[in-house]
């Protein structure tokens, strides 16, 4: 009985570990803002997901998945510049999925050298490799193959010097403050401590 009580106490203590400023980072199915916005986005309701994702993504380090989802929503809503800006923000922080997306986006825009650069950065990122995931779009590989040897070599040299940069937090807006206050008082649930703390 004592072991059961100690285990439950540990799980409840862990449930608070996945949050910053009252915004939890629970895994799939959690009732935190990120999970709710992600479900909205996956259902095609990016118009309502973007304000929430913007607030969660503003938290900075540890919220790269939210930045990536925000970029995906901008792309879905047809705002290519905002999508590239947010994908770049997450990619520079080392988020592999965003690096692969950028390679594909730049290939689609006809920017072969930039597509090759992000493709090389993505290939050097061990996160997806460790999970057995391959996200690089075929058009990125085609754009890379279509480059002159010198251009391809320059892109690879540039990628060899890539160093992830810590994701910067952004100032809190009044809308984000309201969201934070609303989620701060959420009661922790037993399952919160058992859910994965990363997304893609």
Secondary structure, 3 states (H helix, E strand, C coil): CHHHHHHHHHHHHHHCCCEECCEECCCCCCCCHHHHHHHHHHCCCHHHHHHHHHHHHCCCCCCHHHHHHHHHHHHHCCCHHHHHHHHHHHHHCCCHHHHHHHHHHHHHCCCHHHHHHHHHHHHHCHHHHHHCCCCCCHHHHHHHHCCCHHHHHHHHHHHHCCCCCCCCCCCCCHHHHHHHHHHHCCCCCHHHHHCCCCCC
